[in-house]
Amino acid sequence: MTTTLRSRPVRTDDRPEPTTADRWAATVALARGEAKRGLRHPATVAAVLLLVGPWLYGWLAGTANRYPVLQDTDRSLQFVTVLLFGGAALIVGNLAVLRPRRHRTTALYDVLVLPVAWRTAAHLLTTLAFGLLAAVLVAVLVTVAAVLPGAAGRLDPYELLTTPVAVVLLGAVGVLLARLVGSVLVAVLAVLGSGVLMMAPDLIPLSDDSRLAWFLPVTSQDAPVPLPVDLLARPAGPHLVYLTGLVALVAVAALARAGARGRRTVTAGLLGFALLVGGGVVQARPVDDAVVAARITATDNPAAQQTCRRIDRVSYCAFPDFAPWVDAWDEVLRGVLRRVPAAEAEQPLAVRQRVWAHGYPEAGGVTTQEERQARADAWRRGDVAAGTPSTISVGTRWGRGQEEAEFAGLVAYEVMSRRGAGADGMVCGARGVLVGWLAGQATPETAAGLRMADENSWGGIQFGEPSFHQGVSVTDREMVVVWELLRRPADEVAVVVRRNWAELTAPDTSTERVGELFGVTVPPQVPEDERGVCTA
């Protein structure tokens, strides 16, 4: 027979009231037990699998990027990690607090050593386990990225600490919601709402320098392309202070709801409020003028911020953060030069890294032909002044295959045209075939990248730095011939290329002539109004 308790049990023994030390010991013991239970919860296990699984698959499948930009890596992990582990902490913490209500044993808990406020403190301490787990996993992922030979840039400890603190924040929210509303459904809705809220900066157009997004737990808002560390303007330190204050206030609110009214609770609340306001005010400050000036210089005159390294007759100029990529650039460039006549391969070249760090077009914006031409002219003047007139542009992304293919195409075009940076337009005829073939045969990575670009394109393939909306393109008609040549041994094709170099690089040599030289069937000509005008 089961008896339901309808009133609070009364103590009838003569045991002394537990001291504060006793309650602290019981609180820690309860927190330890709840942490072990929470880390084994299916929501936590699912979070670990969803974070680590895709990462492991990328390495096992060979698709992982071996050229990470570390200042992007640390913050790119924030959203998914906070959503997964913060969501797990919120739901698990909420379920733990509501366990007496769900099991209808609330009255029995009143005979325990710990009052409600102390039990609430234990549940708040439990959220630290989720933050620690998230911190360990993120540390493993970023450490693997940092030790790669191709890693560029550097990690920001404040960005790394933001992730576990934000996880603890969501866990504390779960505890507070349990004390406010006795329903697990509210916790699920809170997780969904947190995800939508953190995605808001990507859904609502905000200027690059807007600080509104920093009042969210995490934000990925920044430039659309990787920037050197010195050009970043993310107030990660003040944001961490702001986030810590927010955690303290949520925790104090949960304790107050549970009945805590002591001086320590008030002091913690005041300290949390001070951190919240202080960090919030500092993170809301506009971007420093010096950073804006540095971004303008990096965009318009990158040579002023770069260091150069010479390999044989080629000068490689990069922002210091990206210097580890020079050897990878050189490998692709050598793969192109080995198939051209020796006289061309021995001509001096330069590779200059470029980044659009200031004035990037808003979503949906376009640049006109006049703007692209003006930019190309400015680049060439700057390159001449820096002593690198025959320059090939490369961006701040590398390692996915497509970047390698785009760079190889620009190298091939520069070798045959010697026009300098800012090449733009459609390359037709024999020169288009030559650009495509030289790019595709350079390395296995460029071949894979060229296939990827072909699968994702329509009408032709673009070779250039996509962030500048500038580069040369080869139409599908020429690419049909390119794919046929890539099926043949590269050395065999290279013999014909070297022997007929002058003819193949002449602007008026047709694709039909390429078919005759190599014995390849050429598709019918496409009307100019369908394929566009050949301008490069």
VOSENU-957347 format. One record per residue (C-alpha): residue in three letters; x, y, z; residue number from 1. Coordinates in Angstrom, 3 decimals, always signed. Layout:
ALA,X,Y,Z,NUM .
...
END
This chain:
MET,+0.000,+0.000,+0.000,1 .
THR,+1.319,+3.435,-0.974,2 .
THR,+0.731,+6.533,+1.133,3 .
THR,+0.955,+9.967,-0.471,4 .
LEU,+2.513,+12.718,+1.660,5 .
ARG,+0.370,+15.836,+1.568,6 .
SER,+2.234,+17.926,+4.115,7 .
ARG,+5.853,+18.655,+4.923,8 .
PRO,+7.409,+16.028,+7.200,9 .
VAL,+8.482,+17.218,+10.677,10 .
ARG,+11.792,+16.190,+12.210,11 .
THR,+11.374,+14.266,+15.484,12 .
ASP,+14.991,+13.342,+16.306,13 .
ASP,+17.431,+15.220,+18.516,14 .
ARG,+20.208,+15.584,+15.922,15 .
PRO,+21.819,+19.047,+15.858,16 .
GLU,+21.178,+21.363,+12.950,17 .
PRO,+23.764,+20.868,+10.164,18 .
THR,+26.483,+23.491,+10.032,19 .
THR,+27.397,+25.527,+6.964,20 .
ALA,+30.419,+23.259,+6.441,21 .
ASP,+28.144,+20.224,+6.474,22 .
ARG,+25.880,+21.797,+3.897,23 .
TRP,+28.793,+22.768,+1.679,24 .
ALA,+30.097,+19.205,+1.822,25 .
ALA,+26.643,+17.867,+0.960,26 .
THR,+26.275,+20.447,-1.817,27 .
VAL,+29.556,+19.412,-3.412,28 .
ALA,+28.662,+15.729,-3.055,29 .
LEU,+25.274,+16.322,-4.690,30 .
ALA,+26.882,+18.364,-7.474,31 .
ARG,+29.411,+15.598,-8.088,32 .
GLY,+26.708,+12.967,-8.316,33 .
GLU,+24.497,+15.080,-10.575,34 .
ALA,+27.486,+15.867,-12.797,35 .
LYS,+28.252,+12.174,-13.297,36 .
ARG,+24.618,+11.521,-14.041,37 .
GLY,+24.335,+14.489,-16.379,38 .
LEU,+27.444,+13.631,-18.391,39 .
ARG,+25.982,+10.192,-19.067,40 .
HIS,+22.665,+11.626,-20.202,41 .
PRO,+21.707,+10.861,-23.839,42 .
ALA,+21.612,+14.594,-24.628,43 .
THR,+25.247,+14.941,-23.559,44 .
VAL,+26.351,+11.832,-25.431,45 .
ALA,+24.568,+13.109,-28.547,46 .
ALA,+26.329,+16.485,-28.200,47 .
VAL,+29.731,+14.788,-28.082,48 .
LEU,+28.973,+12.650,-31.125,49 .
LEU,+27.607,+15.572,-33.139,50 .
LEU,+30.687,+17.687,-32.404,51 .
VAL,+33.410,+15.069,-32.752,52 .
GLY,+31.799,+12.838,-35.389,53 .
PRO,+31.973,+15.207,-38.382,54 .
TRP,+35.499,+16.212,-37.378,55 .
LEU,+36.685,+12.600,-37.282,56 .
TYR,+34.925,+11.826,-40.544,57 .
GLY,+36.697,+14.725,-42.238,58 .
TRP,+40.106,+13.388,-41.236,59 .
LEU,+39.282,+9.785,-42.095,60 .
ALA,+37.801,+10.759,-45.472,61 .
GLY,+40.698,+13.081,-46.282,62 .
THR,+38.486,+16.159,-46.609,63 .
ALA,+39.731,+18.000,-43.504,64 .
ASN,+41.334,+21.384,-44.161,65 .
ARG,+45.055,+21.134,-43.468,66 .
TYR,+45.502,+24.892,-43.779,67 .
PRO,+43.299,+26.287,-40.995,68 .
VAL,+43.199,+29.962,-40.057,69 .
LEU,+43.437,+29.713,-36.283,70 .
GLN,+41.777,+33.036,-35.486,71 .
ASP,+38.763,+31.746,-37.414,72 .
THR,+38.956,+28.212,-36.020,73 .
ASP,+38.530,+29.203,-32.372,74 .
ARG,+35.401,+31.246,-32.977,75 .
SER,+33.928,+28.982,-35.676,76 .
LEU,+33.594,+26.286,-33.008,77 .
GLN,+31.700,+28.564,-30.630,78 .
PHE,+28.214,+28.438,-32.118,79 .
VAL,+27.939,+24.689,-32.633,80 .
THR,+29.641,+23.843,-29.318,81 .
VAL,+27.509,+26.237,-27.277,82 .
LEU,+24.337,+25.098,-29.004,83 .
LEU,+25.116,+21.396,-28.458,84 .
PHE,+26.621,+21.404,-24.974,85 .
GLY,+24.791,+24.478,-23.723,86 .
GLY,+21.533,+22.933,-24.918,87 .
ALA,+22.410,+19.663,-23.194,88 .
ALA,+23.310,+21.487,-19.969,89 .
LEU,+20.066,+23.455,-20.099,90 .
ILE,+17.837,+20.420,-20.588,91 .
VAL,+19.728,+18.078,-18.217,92 .
GLY,+19.924,+20.729,-15.489,93 .
ASN,+16.259,+21.525,-15.894,94 .
LEU,+15.304,+17.846,-15.651,95 .
ALA,+17.458,+17.381,-12.557,96 .
VAL,+15.876,+20.294,-10.712,97 .
LEU,+12.370,+19.137,-11.671,98 .
ARG,+13.020,+15.504,-10.745,99 .
PRO,+11.178,+15.740,-7.381,100 .
ARG,+8.172,+17.317,-9.084,101 .
ARG,+8.203,+14.784,-11.918,102 .
HIS,+8.502,+11.868,-9.465,103 .
ARG,+6.041,+13.463,-7.022,104 .
THR,+8.538,+13.257,-4.170,105 .
THR,+8.897,+16.945,-3.398,106 .
ALA,+7.829,+16.552,+0.241,107 .
LEU,+10.448,+13.877,+0.876,108 .
TYR,+13.254,+16.242,-0.161,109 .
ASP,+12.368,+18.571,+2.710,110 .
VAL,+13.805,+16.097,+5.262,111 .
LEU,+17.238,+16.188,+3.613,112 .
VAL,+20.228,+18.069,+4.986,113 .
LEU,+20.088,+20.526,+2.111,114 .
PRO,+17.335,+23.131,+1.844,115 .
VAL,+16.055,+24.107,-1.595,116 .
ALA,+18.533,+26.971,-2.020,117 .
TRP,+21.512,+24.716,-1.318,118 .
ARG,+20.221,+22.064,-3.696,119 .
THR,+19.852,+24.782,-6.311,120 .
ALA,+23.478,+25.762,-5.725,121 .
ALA,+24.469,+22.136,-6.300,122 .
HIS,+22.635,+22.062,-9.612,123 .
LEU,+24.348,+25.314,-10.625,124 .
LEU,+27.723,+23.772,-9.789,125 .
THR,+26.805,+20.813,-11.977,126 .
THR,+26.764,+23.088,-15.042,127 .
LEU,+30.524,+23.533,-14.591,128 .
ALA,+30.987,+19.906,-15.656,129 .
PHE,+29.365,+20.647,-19.005,130 .
GLY,+31.540,+23.713,-19.443,131 .
LEU,+34.639,+21.697,-18.609,132 .
LEU,+33.688,+18.951,-21.074,133 .
ALA,+33.123,+21.515,-23.818,134 .
ALA,+36.443,+23.212,-22.995,135 .
VAL,+38.355,+19.914,-23.197,136 .
LEU,+36.854,+18.935,-26.547,137 .
VAL,+37.404,+22.399,-28.049,138 .
ALA,+40.984,+22.359,-26.755,139 .
VAL,+41.596,+19.040,-28.507,140 .
LEU,+40.141,+20.258,-31.798,141 .
VAL,+42.039,+23.550,-31.862,142 .
THR,+45.275,+21.899,-30.721,143 .
VAL,+45.126,+19.478,-33.639,144 .
ALA,+44.551,+22.448,-35.959,145 .
ALA,+47.348,+24.501,-34.381,146 .
VAL,+50.032,+21.823,-34.754,147 .
LEU,+49.407,+21.359,-38.472,148 .
PRO,+52.316,+22.629,-40.612,149 .
GLY,+49.873,+24.702,-42.668,150 .
ALA,+48.193,+26.431,-39.714,151 .
ALA,+48.045,+30.221,-40.111,152 .
GLY,+47.428,+32.942,-37.547,153 .
ARG,+47.103,+32.423,-33.815,154 .
LEU,+44.486,+31.479,-31.255,155 .
ASP,+42.808,+33.932,-28.899,156 .
PRO,+42.498,+32.598,-25.321,157 .
TYR,+39.502,+34.847,-24.675,158 .
GLU,+37.666,+33.355,-27.645,159 .
LEU,+38.460,+29.851,-26.374,160 .
LEU,+37.215,+30.642,-22.852,161 .
THR,+34.007,+32.144,-24.206,162 .
THR,+32.726,+28.731,-25.266,163 .
PRO,+32.689,+26.979,-21.859,164 .
VAL,+31.392,+30.112,-20.096,165 .
ALA,+28.503,+30.349,-22.577,166 .
VAL,+27.767,+26.637,-21.989,167 .
VAL,+27.620,+27.271,-18.241,168 .
LEU,+25.320,+30.234,-18.884,169 .
LEU,+22.774,+28.093,-20.715,170 .
GLY,+23.003,+25.457,-18.004,171 .
ALA,+22.268,+28.115,-15.367,172 .
VAL,+19.311,+29.279,-17.452,173 .
GLY,+17.965,+25.726,-17.320,174 .
VAL,+18.165,+25.734,-13.512,175 .
LEU,+16.486,+29.150,-13.299,176 .
LEU,+13.664,+28.091,-15.622,177 .
ALA,+13.053,+25.014,-13.479,178 .
ARG,+12.644,+27.227,-10.415,179 .
LEU,+10.363,+29.612,-12.298,180 .
VAL,+8.266,+27.209,-14.376,181 .
GLY,+7.728,+23.574,-13.532,182 .
SER,+7.691,+22.306,-17.108,183 .
VAL,+10.396,+20.619,-19.160,184 .
LEU,+8.785,+21.922,-22.354,185 .
VAL,+9.961,+25.416,-21.466,186 .
ALA,+13.564,+24.171,-21.418,187 .
VAL,+13.222,+22.669,-24.899,188 .
LEU,+11.748,+25.915,-26.189,189 .
ALA,+14.599,+27.811,-24.529,190 .
VAL,+17.167,+25.732,-26.411,191 .
LEU,+15.431,+26.421,-29.724,192 .
GLY,+15.141,+30.103,-28.859,193 .
SER,+18.840,+30.282,-27.967,194 .
GLY,+19.784,+28.836,-31.342,195 .
VAL,+17.605,+31.325,-33.200,196 .
LEU,+18.921,+34.193,-31.091,197 .
MET,+22.563,+33.326,-31.735,198 .
MET,+21.830,+33.075,-35.473,199 .
ALA,+20.123,+36.478,-35.518,200 .
PRO,+23.231,+38.461,-36.625,201 .
ASP,+23.461,+36.233,-39.710,202 .
LEU,+19.749,+36.615,-40.467,203 .
ILE,+19.417,+40.346,-39.784,204 .
PRO,+21.703,+42.617,-41.850,205 .
LEU,+24.130,+44.424,-39.551,206 .
SER,+27.149,+46.496,-40.479,207 .
ASP,+30.552,+44.888,-39.959,208 .
ASP,+31.289,+47.344,-37.158,209 .
SER,+27.953,+46.975,-35.329,210 .
ARG,+28.344,+45.875,-31.701,211 .
LEU,+24.744,+44.773,-31.110,212 .
ALA,+25.551,+41.129,-31.758,213 .
TRP,+28.049,+41.125,-28.888,214 .
PHE,+25.244,+41.224,-26.354,215 .
LEU,+24.422,+37.635,-27.339,216 .
PRO,+26.289,+34.708,-25.731,217 .
VAL,+28.347,+34.087,-28.869,218 .
THR,+28.546,+35.768,-32.235,219 .
SER,+30.313,+34.855,-35.466,220 .
GLN,+29.810,+38.304,-36.946,221 .
ASP,+32.965,+39.473,-38.675,222 .
ALA,+34.437,+39.948,-42.130,223 .
PRO,+33.255,+37.473,-44.792,224 .
VAL,+36.851,+36.401,-45.432,225 .
PRO,+39.619,+35.436,-42.987,226 .
LEU,+41.562,+38.490,-41.812,227 .
PRO,+45.019,+38.799,-40.278,228 .
VAL,+44.851,+38.918,-36.488,229 .
ASP,+45.877,+42.576,-36.342,230 .
LEU,+42.876,+43.551,-38.474,231 .
LEU,+40.309,+41.866,-36.257,232 .
ALA,+38.215,+44.040,-33.984,233 .
ARG,+36.452,+41.445,-31.865,234 .
PRO,+36.215,+42.588,-28.210,235 .
ALA,+36.641,+39.026,-26.983,236 .
GLY,+38.104,+40.004,-23.596,237 .
PRO,+35.353,+42.456,-22.580,238 .
HIS,+32.758,+40.039,-23.937,239 .
LEU,+34.082,+37.303,-21.651,240 .
VAL,+33.728,+39.665,-18.691,241 .
TYR,+30.198,+40.555,-19.791,242 .
LEU,+29.328,+36.868,-20.158,243 .
THR,+30.745,+36.043,-16.717,244 .
GLY,+28.588,+38.759,-15.182,245 .
LEU,+25.548,+37.375,-16.977,246 .
VAL,+26.264,+33.880,-15.584,247 .
ALA,+26.514,+35.321,-12.076,248 .
LEU,+23.212,+37.185,-12.390,249 .
VAL,+21.345,+34.150,-13.719,250 .
ALA,+22.781,+32.004,-10.918,251 .
VAL,+21.827,+34.580,-8.279,252 .
ALA,+18.311,+34.796,-9.733,253 .
ALA,+17.960,+31.006,-9.471,254 .
LEU,+19.206,+31.042,-5.873,255 .
ALA,+16.922,+33.920,-4.930,256 .
ARG,+13.970,+32.103,-6.430,257 .
ALA,+14.896,+29.096,-4.294,258 .
GLY,+14.854,+31.226,-1.157,259 .
ALA,+18.463,+32.398,-0.748,260 .
ARG,+18.504,+35.844,+0.854,261 .
GLY,+21.894,+36.081,+2.516,262 .
ARG,+24.559,+38.746,+2.247,263 .
ARG,+26.677,+36.532,-0.009,264 .
THR,+23.832,+36.222,-2.488,265 .
VAL,+23.424,+40.003,-2.618,266 .
THR,+27.178,+40.509,-2.974,267 .
ALA,+27.361,+37.979,-5.808,268 .
GLY,+24.485,+39.719,-7.548,269 .
LEU,+26.144,+43.128,-7.261,270 .
LEU,+29.458,+41.713,-8.530,271 .
GLY,+27.716,+40.052,-11.450,272 .
PHE,+25.913,+43.282,-12.292,273 .
ALA,+29.200,+45.204,-12.215,274 .
LEU,+30.850,+42.707,-14.544,275 .
LEU,+27.845,+42.743,-16.863,276 .
VAL,+27.744,+46.526,-17.143,277 .
GLY,+31.515,+46.992,-17.293,278 .
GLY,+32.061,+44.345,-19.956,279 .
GLY,+28.997,+45.456,-21.894,280 .
VAL,+30.103,+49.078,-22.029,281 .
VAL,+33.619,+48.234,-23.185,282 .
GLN,+32.512,+45.723,-25.829,283 .
ALA,+30.025,+48.251,-27.222,284 .
ARG,+32.752,+50.756,-28.077,285 .
PRO,+33.180,+51.385,-31.832,286 .
VAL,+36.072,+49.901,-33.743,287 .
ASP,+39.295,+51.739,-33.045,288 .
ASP,+40.361,+54.229,-35.739,289 .
ALA,+43.798,+52.605,-35.933,290 .
VAL,+42.213,+49.261,-36.814,291 .
VAL,+40.054,+50.899,-39.487,292 .
ALA,+43.129,+52.585,-40.968,293 .
ALA,+45.014,+49.282,-40.954,294 .
ARG,+42.116,+47.580,-42.751,295 .
ILE,+42.097,+50.253,-45.442,296 .
THR,+45.843,+49.855,-45.927,297 .
ALA,+45.559,+46.070,-46.110,298 .
THR,+42.875,+46.384,-48.780,299 .
ASP,+44.432,+49.112,-50.925,300 .
ASN,+48.167,+48.712,-50.309,301 .
PRO,+48.886,+45.284,-48.783,302 .
ALA,+52.622,+45.557,-49.505,303 .
ALA,+52.932,+47.955,-46.567,304 .
GLN,+51.927,+45.194,-44.120,305 .
GLN,+53.532,+42.169,-45.735,306 .
THR,+56.808,+40.313,-45.594,307 .
CYS,+58.259,+38.722,-48.710,308 .
ARG,+60.194,+35.520,-49.234,309 .
ARG,+62.051,+34.731,-52.433,310 .
ILE,+62.244,+31.200,-53.860,311 .
ASP,+64.339,+31.055,-57.044,312 .
ARG,+62.853,+33.759,-59.297,313 .
VAL,+59.548,+34.066,-57.484,314 .
SER,+58.795,+36.498,-54.634,315 .
TYR,+56.029,+35.484,-52.242,316 .
CYS,+54.558,+38.360,-50.243,317 .
ALA,+52.095,+37.502,-47.481,318 .
PHE,+50.653,+38.918,-44.295,319 .
PRO,+52.833,+37.586,-41.446,320 .
ASP,+50.025,+35.371,-40.111,321 .
PHE,+49.859,+33.498,-43.421,322 .
ALA,+53.592,+33.004,-44.051,323 .
PRO,+53.305,+29.211,-43.441,324 .
TRP,+51.320,+28.949,-46.684,325 .
VAL,+54.183,+30.087,-48.922,326 .
ASP,+55.495,+26.561,-49.520,327 .
ALA,+52.015,+25.393,-50.543,328 .
TRP,+51.676,+28.302,-52.986,329 .
ASP,+55.100,+27.494,-54.394,330 .
GLU,+54.159,+23.855,-54.967,331 .
VAL,+51.178,+24.847,-57.106,332 .
LEU,+53.133,+27.493,-58.989,333 .
ARG,+55.947,+25.038,-59.780,334 .
GLY,+53.356,+22.567,-61.012,335 .
VAL,+52.273,+25.108,-63.634,336 .
LEU,+55.757,+26.311,-64.606,337 .
ARG,+57.138,+22.809,-65.218,338 .
ARG,+54.854,+22.456,-68.269,339 .
VAL,+55.739,+25.735,-69.982,340 .
PRO,+58.835,+26.576,-72.060,341 .
ALA,+61.983,+27.156,-70.006,342 .
ALA,+62.268,+30.733,-71.233,343 .
GLU,+58.853,+31.530,-69.751,344 .
ALA,+59.447,+29.612,-66.527,345 .
GLU,+62.629,+31.575,-65.844,346 .
GLN,+60.917,+34.957,-65.993,347 .
PRO,+60.538,+36.662,-62.595,348 .
LEU,+57.131,+36.437,-60.925,349 .
ALA,+55.591,+37.572,-57.676,350 .
VAL,+52.700,+36.250,-55.596,351 .
ARG,+50.944,+38.779,-53.397,352 .
GLN,+48.277,+37.967,-50.854,353 .
ARG,+45.233,+40.241,-50.921,354 .
VAL,+42.296,+40.645,-48.582,355 .
TRP,+39.187,+42.805,-48.789,356 .
ALA,+39.271,+44.034,-45.196,357 .
HIS,+37.387,+47.314,-45.567,358 .
GLY,+34.288,+48.333,-47.514,359 .
TYR,+33.228,+44.811,-48.432,360 .
PRO,+29.921,+44.906,-50.359,361 .
GLU,+26.830,+44.092,-48.356,362 .
ALA,+24.980,+40.867,-49.048,363 .
GLY,+23.595,+40.955,-52.564,364 .
GLY,+25.865,+43.823,-53.598,365 .
VAL,+27.771,+43.754,-56.881,366 .
THR,+30.801,+45.531,-58.253,367 .
THR,+30.825,+47.128,-61.669,368 .
GLN,+33.367,+46.594,-64.419,369 .
GLU,+34.635,+50.134,-63.857,370 .
GLU,+35.198,+49.453,-60.158,371 .
ARG,+37.058,+46.228,-60.873,372 .
GLN,+39.226,+47.967,-63.480,373 .
ALA,+40.034,+50.805,-61.087,374 .
ARG,+40.985,+48.276,-58.416,375 .
ALA,+43.210,+46.380,-60.849,376 .
ASP,+44.951,+49.598,-61.911,377 .
ALA,+45.572,+50.548,-58.276,378 .
TRP,+46.950,+47.078,-57.540,379 .
ARG,+49.345,+47.277,-60.476,380 .
ARG,+50.584,+50.709,-59.466,381 .
GLY,+51.178,+49.463,-55.938,382 .
ASP,+52.988,+46.365,-57.187,383 .
VAL,+55.263,+48.422,-59.411,384 .
ALA,+56.060,+50.710,-56.480,385 .
ALA,+56.844,+47.642,-54.333,386 .
GLY,+59.154,+46.225,-57.003,387 .
THR,+56.921,+43.287,-57.963,388 .
PRO,+55.331,+44.244,-61.306,389 .
SER,+54.349,+40.781,-62.571,390 .
THR,+52.116,+39.792,-59.664,391 .
ILE,+49.624,+36.987,-59.081,392 .
SER,+46.968,+37.462,-56.421,393 .
VAL,+46.118,+34.897,-53.768,394 .
GLY,+43.589,+35.149,-50.964,395 .
THR,+43.320,+34.220,-47.289,396 .
ARG,+41.657,+30.846,-47.843,397 .
TRP,+43.552,+27.712,-48.820,398 .
GLY,+43.373,+23.968,-48.597,399 .
ARG,+39.967,+22.987,-49.971,400 .
GLY,+41.185,+22.276,-53.515,401 .
GLN,+39.154,+24.977,-55.220,402 .
GLU,+41.476,+27.723,-53.953,403 .
GLU,+44.457,+25.815,-55.328,404 .
ALA,+42.790,+25.445,-58.744,405 .
GLU,+41.836,+29.137,-58.858,406 .
PHE,+45.379,+30.168,-57.970,407 .
ALA,+46.876,+27.792,-60.552,408 .
GLY,+44.632,+29.314,-63.211,409 .
LEU,+45.821,+32.825,-62.348,410 .
VAL,+49.442,+31.633,-62.486,411 .
ALA,+48.864,+30.142,-65.937,412 .
TYR,+47.179,+33.312,-67.181,413 .
GLU,+49.964,+35.546,-65.840,414 .
VAL,+52.671,+33.386,-67.432,415 .
MET,+51.052,+33.736,-70.846,416 .
SER,+49.852,+37.360,-70.612,417 .
ARG,+52.200,+39.193,-68.183,418 .
ARG,+49.430,+41.657,-67.351,419 .
GLY,+49.973,+41.762,-63.590,420 .
ALA,+47.442,+41.664,-60.774,421 .
GLY,+43.737,+42.215,-61.266,422 .
ALA,+43.188,+40.008,-64.322,423 .
ASP,+39.494,+40.062,-65.132,424 .
GLY,+37.245,+38.810,-67.909,425 .
MET,+36.582,+35.792,-70.074,426 .
VAL,+39.472,+33.890,-71.682,427 .
CYS,+38.460,+32.214,-74.935,428 .
GLY,+40.087,+30.088,-77.585,429 .
ALA,+43.469,+28.471,-77.183,430 .
ARG,+44.415,+30.635,-74.204,431 .
GLY,+41.323,+29.485,-72.311,432 .
VAL,+42.191,+25.845,-72.967,433 .
LEU,+45.767,+26.449,-71.862,434 .
VAL,+44.693,+28.142,-68.609,435 .
GLY,+42.366,+25.265,-67.748,436 .
TRP,+44.837,+22.514,-68.592,437 .
LEU,+47.822,+24.087,-66.806,438 .
ALA,+45.670,+24.615,-63.715,439 .
GLY,+44.234,+21.104,-63.684,440 .
GLN,+47.512,+19.244,-64.121,441 .
ALA,+49.549,+21.279,-61.596,442 .
THR,+48.895,+19.095,-58.534,443 .
PRO,+46.376,+16.448,-57.459,444 .
GLU,+44.724,+19.133,-55.312,445 .
THR,+44.224,+21.497,-58.246,446 .
ALA,+42.769,+18.644,-60.303,447 .
ALA,+40.278,+17.851,-57.528,448 .
GLY,+39.508,+21.537,-57.097,449 .
LEU,+38.894,+21.972,-60.803,450 .
ARG,+36.414,+19.087,-60.781,451 .
MET,+34.693,+20.614,-57.762,452 .
ALA,+34.469,+23.991,-59.486,453 .
ASP,+33.078,+22.372,-62.620,454 .
GLU,+30.365,+20.578,-60.629,455 .
ASN,+29.308,+23.812,-58.929,456 .
SER,+29.450,+26.136,-61.942,457 .
TRP,+27.317,+26.909,-64.943,458 .
GLY,+28.589,+28.317,-68.224,459 .
GLY,+32.264,+28.179,-67.311,460 .
ILE,+34.852,+28.088,-64.522,461 .
GLN,+36.168,+31.126,-62.679,462 .
PHE,+39.839,+31.464,-61.767,463 .
GLY,+40.446,+34.207,-59.262,464 .
GLU,+40.112,+35.373,-55.675,465 .
PRO,+36.333,+35.098,-55.161,466 .
SER,+36.165,+37.607,-52.315,467 .
PHE,+37.068,+40.369,-54.782,468 .
HIS,+34.559,+39.174,-57.419,469 .
GLN,+37.448,+39.389,-59.854,470 .
GLY,+39.313,+36.908,-62.029,471 .
VAL,+39.418,+35.206,-65.402,472 .
SER,+36.898,+32.617,-66.546,473 .
VAL,+37.014,+29.821,-69.105,474 .
THR,+33.796,+28.831,-70.871,475 .
ASP,+32.349,+25.324,-70.929,476 .
ARG,+33.300,+24.935,-74.583,477 .
GLU,+36.988,+25.313,-73.827,478 .
MET,+36.637,+23.215,-70.671,479 .
VAL,+35.402,+20.250,-72.761,480 .
VAL,+38.774,+20.294,-74.508,481 .
VAL,+40.550,+20.780,-71.170,482 .
TRP,+38.966,+17.664,-69.676,483 .
GLU,+39.968,+15.645,-72.726,484 .
LEU,+43.577,+16.817,-72.418,485 .
LEU,+43.633,+16.090,-68.670,486 .
ARG,+42.794,+12.459,-69.429,487 .
ARG,+46.050,+12.156,-71.344,488 .
PRO,+49.554,+11.869,-69.817,489 .
ALA,+50.667,+15.379,-68.799,490 .
ASP,+54.170,+14.944,-70.235,491 .
GLU,+52.715,+14.024,-73.600,492 .
VAL,+50.508,+17.103,-73.714,493 .
ALA,+53.343,+19.313,-72.417,494 .
VAL,+55.514,+18.453,-75.430,495 .
VAL,+52.908,+19.880,-77.795,496 .
VAL,+52.322,+22.874,-75.527,497 .
ARG,+55.983,+23.843,-75.434,498 .
ARG,+56.418,+23.320,-79.187,499 .
ASN,+53.405,+25.515,-80.036,500 .
TRP,+53.582,+27.958,-77.127,501 .
ALA,+53.599,+31.131,-79.196,502 .
GLU,+50.577,+30.044,-81.191,503 .
LEU,+48.637,+28.731,-78.198,504 .
THR,+49.121,+31.965,-76.240,505 .
ALA,+48.161,+34.244,-79.115,506 .
PRO,+44.789,+35.966,-78.432,507 .
ASP,+43.448,+35.104,-81.905,508 .
THR,+44.181,+31.354,-81.847,509 .
SER,+40.865,+29.525,-81.906,510 .
THR,+39.702,+26.502,-79.984,511 .
GLU,+39.365,+24.673,-83.316,512 .
ARG,+43.099,+25.117,-83.846,513 .
VAL,+43.735,+23.515,-80.442,514 .
GLY,+41.638,+20.570,-81.582,515 .
GLU,+43.812,+20.227,-84.672,516 .
LEU,+47.075,+20.393,-82.718,517 .
PHE,+46.026,+17.816,-80.128,518 .
GLY,+43.598,+15.707,-82.148,519 .
VAL,+40.619,+16.598,-79.960,520 .
THR,+37.005,+17.033,-81.038,521 .
VAL,+35.815,+20.579,-80.305,522 .
PRO,+32.136,+21.341,-79.501,523 .
PRO,+30.245,+23.752,-81.785,524 .
GLN,+30.741,+27.470,-81.257,525 .
VAL,+28.291,+29.165,-78.892,526 .
PRO,+26.776,+32.517,-79.953,527 .
GLU,+28.422,+35.504,-78.299,528 .
ASP,+25.198,+36.641,-76.674,529 .
GLU,+25.050,+33.303,-74.806,530 .
ARG,+28.683,+32.861,-73.781,531 .
GLY,+29.652,+36.514,-73.287,532 .
VAL,+32.444,+38.646,-74.710,533 .
CYS,+36.053,+37.508,-74.603,534 .
THR,+37.865,+40.339,-72.815,535 .
ALA,+40.895,+38.759,-71.142,536 .
END
